[in-house]
Amino acid sequence: MLGDMTDSSALDPEDRKIVTLARSARARNGVPEGAAVRDETGRTYVAGTVALESLELSALRTAVAMAVASGATSLEAAAVVTEDAGARAEDLAAVRDLGGSGTPVLVAGPDGTVRTTVQAG
C-alpha cells in the first residue's frame, strides 16, 4: 500500500480524472461501484458494476475487460469508487494481469475522496 491520501487535490491530474470518471459512472448508473482504468496510450475505459442473472462483474474487472477488448496491452493506473474500505483481491488480480504488479489502484469513497492507493501486485 502506498498510503492514505486524504487530499485528492494532491493527485496527478490524470489520476484525478479517472477517479472523477469512476465516480460519475457509479452515480449515473446507480450501481454499487464505478471504475476507470488508463491504458499505456492514455485512453480511459469507464465501467460500473455488472449484475445480471447470468453475469456478475465488479466495476474494476469490467473496466479491465473493456480495455482488453479494445486492444490495450498494459495499464498505467486504475481507480475504483466504492463504499468498501479497499479493493478486492480479484479486482487487483485483473489489474495485475493487464497492468503488472506495479500498477497503482486508487480506491475512493462515493464522494470521490481517495482513501488509499494500492499496488495491483
N, CA, C and O atoms as a GROMACS GRO file, in nm:
protein
  484
    1MET      N    1   0.084  -0.117   0.000
    1MET     CA    2   0.000   0.000   0.000
    1MET      C    3   0.089   0.124   0.000
    1MET      O    4   0.188   0.130   0.073
    2LEU      N    5   0.053   0.221  -0.082
    2LEU     CA    6   0.129   0.344  -0.086
    2LEU      C    7   0.090   0.438   0.027
    2LEU      O    8   0.168   0.527   0.062
    3GLY      N    9  -0.028   0.419   0.083
    3GLY     CA   10  -0.068   0.503   0.195
    3GLY      C   11  -0.198   0.575   0.170
    3GLY      O   12  -0.255   0.572   0.060
    4ASP      N   13  -0.244   0.640   0.275
    4ASP     CA   14  -0.369   0.714   0.267
    4ASP      C   15  -0.346   0.846   0.197
    4ASP      O   16  -0.240   0.907   0.210
    5MET      N   17  -0.447   0.889   0.123
    5MET     CA   18  -0.438   1.017   0.052
    5MET      C   19  -0.567   1.092   0.080
    5MET      O   20  -0.664   1.081   0.004
    6THR      N   21  -0.569   1.169   0.187
    6THR     CA   22  -0.692   1.238   0.221
    6THR      C   23  -0.714   1.361   0.136
    6THR      O   24  -0.826   1.413   0.130
    7ASP      N   25  -0.611   1.410   0.069
    7ASP     CA   26  -0.624   1.528  -0.014
    7ASP      C   27  -0.621   1.488  -0.162
    7ASP      O   28  -0.513   1.476  -0.221
    8SER      N   29  -0.739   1.468  -0.221
    8SER     CA   30  -0.745   1.426  -0.361
    8SER      C   31  -0.690   1.532  -0.455
    8SER      O   32  -0.654   1.501  -0.568
    9SER      N   33  -0.684   1.657  -0.410
    9SER     CA   34  -0.630   1.763  -0.496
    9SER      C   35  -0.480   1.744  -0.517
    9SER      O   36  -0.423   1.803  -0.609
   10ALA      N   37  -0.415   1.663  -0.434
   10ALA     CA   38  -0.272   1.637  -0.449
   10ALA      C   39  -0.245   1.533  -0.558
   10ALA      O   40  -0.130   1.508  -0.592
   11LEU      N   41  -0.349   1.473  -0.612
   11LEU     CA   42  -0.334   1.373  -0.716
   11LEU      C   43  -0.286   1.435  -0.847
   11LEU      O   44  -0.313   1.552  -0.875
   12ASP      N   45  -0.216   1.355  -0.924
   12ASP     CA   46  -0.182   1.391  -1.060
   12ASP      C   47  -0.313   1.419  -1.135
   12ASP      O   48  -0.412   1.350  -1.110
   13PRO      N   49  -0.317   1.517  -1.224
   13PRO     CA   50  -0.443   1.548  -1.295
   13PRO      C   51  -0.502   1.428  -1.369
   13PRO      O   52  -0.624   1.413  -1.373
   14GLU      N   53  -0.419   1.342  -1.427
   14GLU     CA   54  -0.470   1.225  -1.498
   14GLU      C   55  -0.531   1.124  -1.402
   14GLU      O   56  -0.629   1.058  -1.436
   15ASP      N   57  -0.475   1.112  -1.282
   15ASP     CA   58  -0.532   1.022  -1.182
   15ASP      C   59  -0.662   1.080  -1.127
   15ASP      O   60  -0.758   1.006  -1.104
   16ARG      N   61  -0.665   1.210  -1.108
   16ARG     CA   62  -0.788   1.274  -1.061
   16ARG      C   63  -0.899   1.254  -1.164
   16ARG      O   64  -1.015   1.235  -1.129
   17LYS      N   65  -0.862   1.257  -1.292
   17LYS     CA   66  -0.959   1.236  -1.400
   17LYS      C   67  -1.022   1.098  -1.392
   17LYS      O   68  -1.144   1.086  -1.405
   18ILE      N   69  -0.942   0.993  -1.370
   18ILE     CA   70  -1.003   0.859  -1.366
   18ILE      C   71  -1.088   0.839  -1.242
   18ILE      O   72  -1.185   0.763  -1.245
   19VAL      N   73  -1.053   0.906  -1.132
   19VAL     CA   74  -1.139   0.899  -1.013
   19VAL      C   75  -1.272   0.967  -1.043
   19VAL      O   76  -1.378   0.914  -1.008
   20THR      N   77  -1.267   1.082  -1.107
   20THR     CA   78  -1.390   1.155  -1.142
   20THR      C   79  -1.477   1.073  -1.237
   20THR      O   80  -1.599   1.067  -1.220
   21LEU      N   81  -1.415   1.010  -1.336
   21LEU     CA   82  -1.491   0.927  -1.430
   21LEU      C   83  -1.555   0.807  -1.360
   21LEU      O   84  -1.669   0.771  -1.388
   22ALA      N   85  -1.481   0.745  -1.269
   22ALA     CA   86  -1.534   0.631  -1.194
   22ALA      C   87  -1.652   0.674  -1.108
   22ALA      O   88  -1.753   0.604  -1.100
   23ARG      N   89  -1.637   0.787  -1.044
   23ARG     CA   90  -1.746   0.839  -0.959
   23ARG      C   91  -1.870   0.870  -1.043
   23ARG      O   92  -1.982   0.840  -1.002
   24SER      N   93  -1.850   0.928  -1.160
   24SER     CA   94  -1.962   0.960  -1.248
   24SER      C   95  -2.034   0.834  -1.296
   24SER      O   96  -2.157   0.830  -1.301
   25ALA      N   97  -1.958   0.729  -1.330
   25ALA     CA   98  -2.019   0.604  -1.376
   25ALA      C   99  -2.105   0.543  -1.265
   25ALA      O  100  -2.215   0.494  -1.291
   26ARG      N  101  -2.056   0.547  -1.144
   26ARG     CA  102  -2.131   0.493  -1.030
   26ARG      C  103  -2.262   0.569  -1.011
   26ARG      O  104  -2.368   0.509  -0.996
   27ALA      N  105  -2.253   0.700  -1.012
   27ALA     CA  106  -2.372   0.783  -0.989
   27ALA      C  107  -2.471   0.774  -1.105
   27ALA      O  108  -2.591   0.761  -1.084
   28ARG      N  109  -2.421   0.782  -1.226
   28ARG     CA  110  -2.506   0.782  -1.345
   28ARG      C  111  -2.585   0.652  -1.358
   28ARG      O  112  -2.703   0.654  -1.395
   29ASN      N  113  -2.520   0.542  -1.328
   29ASN     CA  114  -2.584   0.411  -1.346
   29ASN      C  115  -2.649   0.357  -1.219
   29ASN      O  116  -2.713   0.252  -1.223
   30GLY      N  117  -2.633   0.426  -1.108
   30GLY     CA  118  -2.694   0.382  -0.984
   30GLY      C  119  -2.646   0.245  -0.940
   30GLY      O  120  -2.725   0.162  -0.893
   31VAL      N  121  -2.516   0.220  -0.955
   31VAL     CA  122  -2.458   0.090  -0.921
   31VAL      C  123  -2.367   0.104  -0.798
   31VAL      O  124  -2.327   0.215  -0.763
   32PRO      N  125  -2.335  -0.009  -0.734
   32PRO     CA  126  -2.254  -0.002  -0.612
   32PRO      C  127  -2.113   0.052  -0.632
   32PRO      O  128  -2.056   0.113  -0.542
   33GLU      N  129  -2.056   0.029  -0.752
   33GLU     CA  130  -1.920   0.074  -0.777
   33GLU      C  131  -1.907   0.133  -0.917
   33GLU      O  132  -1.980   0.097  -1.009
   34GLY      N  133  -1.812   0.224  -0.930
   34GLY     CA  134  -1.772   0.275  -1.059
   34GLY      C  135  -1.621   0.260  -1.068
   34GLY      O  136  -1.552   0.268  -0.966
   35ALA      N  137  -1.569   0.240  -1.188
   35ALA     CA  138  -1.425   0.225  -1.203
   35ALA      C  139  -1.380   0.284  -1.335
   35ALA      O  140  -1.458   0.300  -1.429
   36ALA      N  141  -1.252   0.315  -1.341
   36ALA     CA  142  -1.190   0.362  -1.465
   36ALA      C  143  -1.046   0.315  -1.465
   36ALA      O  144  -0.980   0.310  -1.361
   37VAL      N  145  -0.998   0.280  -1.583
   37VAL     CA  146  -0.857   0.243  -1.600
   37VAL      C  147  -0.801   0.326  -1.714
   37VAL      O  148  -0.873   0.366  -1.805
   38ARG      N  149  -0.669   0.351  -1.707
   38ARG     CA  150  -0.599   0.425  -1.812
   38ARG      C  151  -0.493   0.332  -1.871
   38ARG      O  152  -0.412   0.275  -1.798
   39ASP      N  153  -0.496   0.316  -2.003
   39ASP     CA  154  -0.401   0.223  -2.066
   39ASP      C  155  -0.270   0.292  -2.102
   39ASP      O  156  -0.250   0.410  -2.072
   40GLU      N  157  -0.182   0.217  -2.166
   40GLU     CA  158  -0.047   0.265  -2.198
   40GLU      C  159  -0.045   0.382  -2.295
   40GLU      O  160   0.056   0.451  -2.306
   41THR      N  161  -0.155   0.405  -2.367
   41THR     CA  162  -0.160   0.518  -2.460
   41THR      C  163  -0.236   0.638  -2.403
   41THR      O  164  -0.250   0.741  -2.470
   42GLY      N  165  -0.286   0.624  -2.281
   42GLY     CA  166  -0.361   0.732  -2.218
   42GLY      C  167  -0.512   0.722  -2.236
   42GLY      O  168  -0.586   0.805  -2.184
   43ARG      N  169  -0.558   0.620  -2.310
   43ARG     CA  170  -0.703   0.601  -2.326
   43ARG      C  171  -0.762   0.553  -2.194
   43ARG      O  172  -0.698   0.480  -2.118
   44THR      N  173  -0.885   0.596  -2.169
   44THR     CA  174  -0.953   0.555  -2.046
   44THR      C  175  -1.075   0.470  -2.080
   44THR      O  176  -1.139   0.486  -2.184
   45TYR      N  177  -1.103   0.380  -1.989
   45TYR     CA  178  -1.218   0.290  -2.000
   45TYR      C  179  -1.293   0.299  -1.869
   45TYR      O  180  -1.234   0.283  -1.762
   46VAL      N  181  -1.422   0.325  -1.878
   46VAL     CA  182  -1.504   0.352  -1.760
   46VAL      C  183  -1.615   0.250  -1.753
   46VAL      O  184  -1.675   0.215  -1.855
   47ALA      N  185  -1.644   0.200  -1.632
   47ALA     CA  186  -1.747   0.097  -1.618
   47ALA      C  187  -1.810   0.105  -1.480
   47ALA      O  188  -1.755   0.160  -1.385
   48GLY      N  189  -1.929   0.046  -1.473
   48GLY     CA  190  -1.997   0.028  -1.346
   48GLY      C  191  -2.011  -0.120  -1.318
   48GLY      O  192  -1.977  -0.204  -1.402
   49THR      N  193  -2.060  -0.151  -1.201
   49THR     CA  194  -2.085  -0.289  -1.163
   49THR      C  195  -2.182  -0.353  -1.261
   49THR      O  196  -2.281  -0.291  -1.301
   50VAL      N  197  -2.156  -0.477  -1.300
   50VAL     CA  198  -2.247  -0.555  -1.384
   50VAL      C  199  -2.311  -0.660  -1.295
   50VAL      O  200  -2.242  -0.741  -1.235
   51ALA      N  201  -2.443  -0.658  -1.287
   51ALA     CA  202  -2.515  -0.754  -1.203
   51ALA      C  203  -2.634  -0.809  -1.279
   51ALA      O  204  -2.748  -0.767  -1.260
   52LEU      N  205  -2.605  -0.904  -1.367
   52LEU     CA  206  -2.709  -0.973  -1.442
   52LEU      C  207  -2.732  -1.109  -1.378
   52LEU      O  208  -2.651  -1.156  -1.298
   53GLU      N  209  -2.841  -1.171  -1.414
   53GLU     CA  210  -2.867  -1.304  -1.361
   53GLU      C  211  -2.756  -1.402  -1.400
   53GLU      O  212  -2.718  -1.488  -1.321
   54SER      N  213  -2.706  -1.390  -1.522
   54SER     CA  214  -2.606  -1.484  -1.571
   54SER      C  215  -2.462  -1.431  -1.566
   54SER      O  216  -2.370  -1.505  -1.600
   55LEU      N  217  -2.442  -1.307  -1.525
   55LEU     CA  218  -2.309  -1.247  -1.525
   55LEU      C  219  -2.296  -1.142  -1.417
   55LEU      O  220  -2.375  -1.048  -1.411
   56GLU      N  221  -2.196  -1.159  -1.331
   56GLU     CA  222  -2.168  -1.059  -1.228
   56GLU      C  223  -2.020  -1.022  -1.235
   56GLU      O  224  -1.932  -1.107  -1.226
   57LEU      N  225  -1.995  -0.892  -1.252
   57LEU     CA  226  -1.859  -0.841  -1.256
   57LEU      C  227  -1.851  -0.712  -1.174
   57LEU      O  228  -1.941  -0.629  -1.178
   58SER      N  229  -1.743  -0.699  -1.103
   58SER     CA  230  -1.720  -0.572  -1.035
   58SER      C  231  -1.693  -0.465  -1.140
   58SER      O  232  -1.662  -0.496  -1.255
   59ALA      N  233  -1.704  -0.341  -1.099
   59ALA     CA  234  -1.676  -0.230  -1.190
   59ALA      C  235  -1.532  -0.234  -1.240
   59ALA      O  236  -1.507  -0.209  -1.358
   60LEU      N  237  -1.438  -0.264  -1.152
   60LEU     CA  238  -1.298  -0.263  -1.193
   60LEU      C  239  -1.268  -0.376  -1.290
   60LEU      O  240  -1.196  -0.355  -1.388
   61ARG      N  241  -1.321  -0.495  -1.266
   61ARG     CA  242  -1.297  -0.604  -1.361
   61ARG      C  243  -1.364  -0.574  -1.495
   61ARG      O  244  -1.312  -0.612  -1.600
   62THR      N  245  -1.479  -0.507  -1.493
   62THR     CA  246  -1.546  -0.470  -1.618
   62THR      C  247  -1.462  -0.369  -1.696
   62THR      O  248  -1.449  -0.380  -1.818
   63ALA      N  249  -1.406  -0.271  -1.626
   63ALA     CA  250  -1.321  -0.171  -1.693
   63ALA      C  251  -1.196  -0.236  -1.752
   63ALA      O  252  -1.155  -0.201  -1.863
   64VAL      N  253  -1.137  -0.331  -1.680
   64VAL     CA  254  -1.020  -0.402  -1.734
   64VAL      C  255  -1.061  -0.481  -1.857
   64VAL      O  256  -0.990  -0.481  -1.957
   65ALA      N  257  -1.175  -0.549  -1.851
   65ALA     CA  258  -1.223  -0.626  -1.967
   65ALA      C  259  -1.246  -0.536  -2.087
   65ALA      O  260  -1.214  -0.574  -2.199
   66MET      N  261  -1.300  -0.416  -2.065
   66MET     CA  262  -1.322  -0.323  -2.174
   66MET      C  263  -1.189  -0.280  -2.237
   66MET      O  264  -1.179  -0.267  -2.359
   67ALA      N  265  -1.088  -0.259  -2.153
   67ALA     CA  266  -0.957  -0.221  -2.204
   67ALA      C  267  -0.898  -0.333  -2.289
   67ALA      O  268  -0.846  -0.309  -2.398
   68VAL      N  269  -0.906  -0.455  -2.238
   68VAL     CA  270  -0.853  -0.570  -2.313
   68VAL      C  271  -0.927  -0.585  -2.446
   68VAL      O  272  -0.864  -0.605  -2.550
   69ALA      N  273  -1.059  -0.575  -2.442
   69ALA     CA  274  -1.140  -0.590  -2.564
   69ALA      C  275  -1.110  -0.482  -2.666
   69ALA      O  276  -1.134  -0.500  -2.785
   70SER      N  277  -1.057  -0.368  -2.620
   70SER     CA  278  -1.024  -0.258  -2.710
   70SER      C  279  -0.879  -0.261  -2.756
   70SER      O  280  -0.836  -0.172  -2.830
   71GLY      N  281  -0.804  -0.362  -2.714
   71GLY     CA  282  -0.668  -0.377  -2.760
   71GLY      C  283  -0.559  -0.325  -2.670
   71GLY      O  284  -0.443  -0.323  -2.709
   72ALA      N  285  -0.593  -0.282  -2.549
   72ALA     CA  286  -0.490  -0.234  -2.457
   72ALA      C  287  -0.395  -0.348  -2.423
   72ALA      O  288  -0.436  -0.464  -2.409
   73THR      N  289  -0.269  -0.314  -2.410
   73THR     CA  290  -0.170  -0.416  -2.375
   73THR      C  291  -0.112  -0.398  -2.235
   73THR      O  292  -0.045  -0.486  -2.184
   74SER      N  293  -0.138  -0.283  -2.174
   74SER     CA  294  -0.097  -0.260  -2.036
   74SER      C  295  -0.177  -0.144  -1.977
   74SER      O  296  -0.244  -0.070  -2.049
   75LEU      N  297  -0.169  -0.130  -1.846
   75LEU     CA  298  -0.239  -0.023  -1.776
   75LEU      C  299  -0.140   0.065  -1.702
   75LEU      O  300  -0.040   0.018  -1.647
   76GLU      N  301  -0.169   0.195  -1.702
   76GLU     CA  302  -0.088   0.290  -1.625
   76GLU      C  303  -0.145   0.307  -1.485
   76GLU      O  304  -0.069   0.322  -1.389
   77ALA      N  305  -0.279   0.306  -1.473
   77ALA     CA  306  -0.342   0.330  -1.343
   77ALA      C  307  -0.487   0.285  -1.349
   77ALA      O  308  -0.545   0.267  -1.456
   78ALA      N  309  -0.543   0.266  -1.231
   78ALA     CA  310  -0.684   0.227  -1.218
   78ALA      C  311  -0.743   0.299  -1.098
   78ALA      O  312  -0.673   0.337  -1.004
   79ALA      N  313  -0.875   0.317  -1.102
   79ALA     CA  314  -0.945   0.378  -0.990
   79ALA      C  315  -1.078   0.308  -0.971
   79ALA      O  316  -1.142   0.267  -1.068
   80VAL      N  317  -1.119   0.294  -0.847
   80VAL     CA  318  -1.250   0.238  -0.815
   80VAL      C  319  -1.314   0.326  -0.709
   80VAL      O  320  -1.250   0.364  -0.611
   81VAL      N  321  -1.442   0.357  -0.729
   81VAL     CA  322  -1.520   0.433  -0.632
   81VAL      C  323  -1.617   0.335  -0.570
   81VAL      O  324  -1.700   0.275  -0.639
   82THR      N  325  -1.607   0.320  -0.440
   82THR     CA  326  -1.682   0.217  -0.369
   82THR      C  327  -1.705   0.257  -0.224
   82THR      O  328  -1.635   0.343  -0.170
   83GLU      N  329  -1.802   0.194  -0.163
   83GLU     CA  330  -1.820   0.212  -0.019
   83GLU      C  331  -1.731   0.118   0.060
   83GLU      O  332  -1.713   0.136   0.180
   84ASP      N  333  -1.675   0.016  -0.007
   84ASP     CA  334  -1.584  -0.078   0.058
   84ASP      C  335  -1.458  -0.004   0.103
   84ASP      O  336  -1.423   0.101   0.050
   85ALA      N  337  -1.392  -0.061   0.202
   85ALA     CA  338  -1.271   0.001   0.257
   85ALA      C  339  -1.151  -0.008   0.162
   85ALA      O  340  -1.061   0.076   0.168
   86GLY      N  341  -1.150  -0.109   0.076
   86GLY     CA  342  -1.036  -0.127  -0.014
   86GLY      C  343  -1.076  -0.203  -0.138
   86GLY      O  344  -1.194  -0.233  -0.159
   87ALA      N  345  -0.978  -0.232  -0.219
   87ALA     CA  346  -1.001  -0.308  -0.343
   87ALA      C  347  -0.998  -0.458  -0.310
   87ALA      O  348  -0.919  -0.503  -0.228
   88ARG      N  349  -1.084  -0.533  -0.376
   88ARG     CA  350  -1.089  -0.677  -0.357
   88ARG      C  351  -0.972  -0.746  -0.430
   88ARG      O  352  -0.922  -0.695  -0.530
   89ALA      N  353  -0.932  -0.860  -0.377
   89ALA     CA  354  -0.819  -0.935  -0.433
   89ALA      C  355  -0.842  -0.970  -0.580
   89ALA      O  356  -0.749  -0.960  -0.660
   90GLU      N  357  -0.964  -1.011  -0.616
   90GLU     CA  358  -0.990  -1.048  -0.756
   90GLU      C  359  -0.984  -0.928  -0.849
   90GLU      O  360  -0.950  -0.942  -0.967
   91ASP      N  361  -1.017  -0.810  -0.799
   91ASP     CA  362  -1.004  -0.688  -0.879
   91ASP      C  363  -0.857  -0.653  -0.901
   91ASP      O  364  -0.817  -0.619  -1.012
   92LEU      N  365  -0.779  -0.663  -0.795
   92LEU     CA  366  -0.635  -0.637  -0.807
   92LEU      C  367  -0.570  -0.737  -0.901
   92LEU      O  368  -0.479  -0.701  -0.976
   93ALA      N  369  -0.616  -0.862  -0.898
   93ALA     CA  370  -0.560  -0.964  -0.987
   93ALA      C  371  -0.587  -0.929  -1.133
   93ALA      O  372  -0.499  -0.947  -1.218
   94ALA      N  373  -0.707  -0.878  -1.164
   94ALA     CA  374  -0.739  -0.839  -1.302
   94ALA      C  375  -0.650  -0.724  -1.347
   94ALA      O  376  -0.600  -0.725  -1.460
   95VAL      N  377  -0.630  -0.626  -1.262
   95VAL     CA  378  -0.542  -0.514  -1.295
   95VAL      C  379  -0.400  -0.565  -1.314
   95VAL      O  380  -0.332  -0.525  -1.409
   96ARG      N  381  -0.354  -0.652  -1.226
   96ARG     CA  382  -0.219  -0.708  -1.236
   96ARG      C  383  -0.201  -0.786  -1.366
   96ARG      O  384  -0.096  -0.778  -1.429
   97ASP      N  385  -0.304  -0.863  -1.406
   97ASP     CA  386  -0.295  -0.942  -1.529
   97ASP      C  387  -0.266  -0.856  -1.651
   97ASP      O  388  -0.192  -0.898  -1.740
   98LEU      N  389  -0.323  -0.737  -1.656
   98LEU     CA  390  -0.301  -0.649  -1.771
   98LEU      C  391  -0.193  -0.545  -1.744
   98LEU      O  392  -0.114  -0.513  -1.832
   99GLY      N  393  -0.191  -0.493  -1.624
   99GLY     CA  394  -0.104  -0.380  -1.597
   99GLY      C  395   0.028  -0.413  -1.532
   99GLY      O  396   0.121  -0.332  -1.536
  100GLY      N  397   0.040  -0.531  -1.473
  100GLY     CA  398   0.160  -0.564  -1.400
  100GLY      C  399   0.143  -0.534  -1.253
  100GLY      O  400   0.047  -0.469  -1.212
  101SER      N  401   0.238  -0.581  -1.174
  101SER     CA  402   0.224  -0.571  -1.029
  101SER      C  403   0.242  -0.430  -0.975
  101SER      O  404   0.204  -0.403  -0.862
  102GLY      N  405   0.300  -0.340  -1.054
  102GLY     CA  406   0.323  -0.205  -1.005
  102GLY      C  407   0.214  -0.105  -1.038
  102GLY      O  408   0.227   0.013  -1.006
  103THR      N  409   0.108  -0.149  -1.101
  103THR     CA  410   0.001  -0.057  -1.140
  103THR      C  411  -0.071  -0.005  -1.017
  103THR      O  412  -0.122  -0.084  -0.938
  104PRO      N  413  -0.078   0.127  -0.998
  104PRO     CA  414  -0.149   0.182  -0.883
  104PRO      C  415  -0.301   0.173  -0.902
  104PRO      O  416  -0.354   0.199  -1.010
  105VAL      N  417  -0.368   0.136  -0.794
  105VAL     CA  418  -0.515   0.132  -0.792
  105VAL      C  419  -0.560   0.231  -0.685
  105VAL      O  420  -0.535   0.211  -0.566
  106LEU      N  421  -0.627   0.337  -0.729
  106LEU     CA  422  -0.679   0.439  -0.638
  106LEU      C  423  -0.816   0.393  -0.589
  106LEU      O  424  -0.904   0.363  -0.669
  107VAL      N  425  -0.834   0.388  -0.459
  107VAL     CA  426  -0.962   0.347  -0.401
  107VAL      C  427  -1.024   0.471  -0.336
  107VAL      O  428  -0.969   0.528  -0.241
  108ALA      N  429  -1.140   0.512  -0.389
  108ALA     CA  430  -1.205   0.634  -0.342
  108ALA      C  431  -1.344   0.601  -0.288
  108ALA      O  432  -1.406   0.502  -0.326
  109GLY      N  433  -1.390   0.686  -0.198
  109GLY     CA  434  -1.525   0.674  -0.147
  109GLY      C  435  -1.624   0.737  -0.243
  109GLY      O  436  -1.583   0.799  -0.342
  110PRO      N  437  -1.753   0.722  -0.216
  110PRO     CA  438  -1.856   0.776  -0.304
  110PRO      C  439  -1.845   0.928  -0.329
  110PRO      O  440  -1.892   0.978  -0.430
  111ASP      N  441  -1.782   0.999  -0.237
  111ASP     CA  442  -1.765   1.143  -0.255
  111ASP      C  443  -1.644   1.177  -0.342
  111ASP      O  444  -1.618   1.294  -0.368
  112GLY      N  445  -1.570   1.074  -0.386
  112GLY     CA  446  -1.455   1.096  -0.472
  112GLY      C  447  -1.324   1.114  -0.398
  112GLY      O  448  -1.219   1.129  -0.460
  113THR      N  449  -1.328   1.113  -0.266
  113THR     CA  450  -1.207   1.127  -0.187
  113THR      C  451  -1.127   0.997  -0.190
  113THR      O  452  -1.178   0.892  -0.151
  114VAL      N  453  -1.004   1.004  -0.236
  114VAL     CA  454  -0.920   0.885  -0.241
  114VAL      C  455  -0.879   0.848  -0.100
  114VAL      O  456  -0.817   0.927  -0.028
  115ARG      N  457  -0.916   0.725  -0.062
  115ARG     CA  458  -0.884   0.677   0.073
  115ARG      C  459  -0.748   0.611   0.079
  115ARG      O  460  -0.676   0.622   0.179
  116THR      N  461  -0.714   0.541  -0.028
  116THR     CA  462  -0.586   0.471  -0.030
  116THR      C  463  -0.546   0.441  -0.174
  116THR      O  464  -0.629   0.441  -0.264
  117THR      N  465  -0.419   0.417  -0.192
  117THR     CA  466  -0.366   0.372  -0.320
  117THR      C  467  -0.289   0.244  -0.293
  117THR      O  468  -0.201   0.240  -0.207
  118VAL      N  469  -0.323   0.140  -0.368
  118VAL     CA  470  -0.254   0.012  -0.352
  118VAL      C  471  -0.190  -0.028  -0.483
  118VAL      O  472  -0.235   0.014  -0.590
  119GLN      N  473  -0.088  -0.109  -0.476
  119GLN     CA  474  -0.027  -0.166  -0.597
  119GLN      C  475  -0.104  -0.291  -0.632
  119GLN      O  476  -0.148  -0.364  -0.543
  120ALA      N  477  -0.123  -0.316  -0.761
  120ALA     CA  478  -0.200  -0.431  -0.806
  120ALA      C  479  -0.136  -0.563  -0.764
  120ALA      O  480  -0.206  -0.663  -0.754
  121GLY      N  481  -0.006  -0.565  -0.741
  121GLY     CA  482   0.063  -0.689  -0.709
  121GLY      C  483   0.091  -0.698  -0.568
  121GLY      O  484   0.149  -0.797  -0.523
   0.00000   0.00000   0.00000
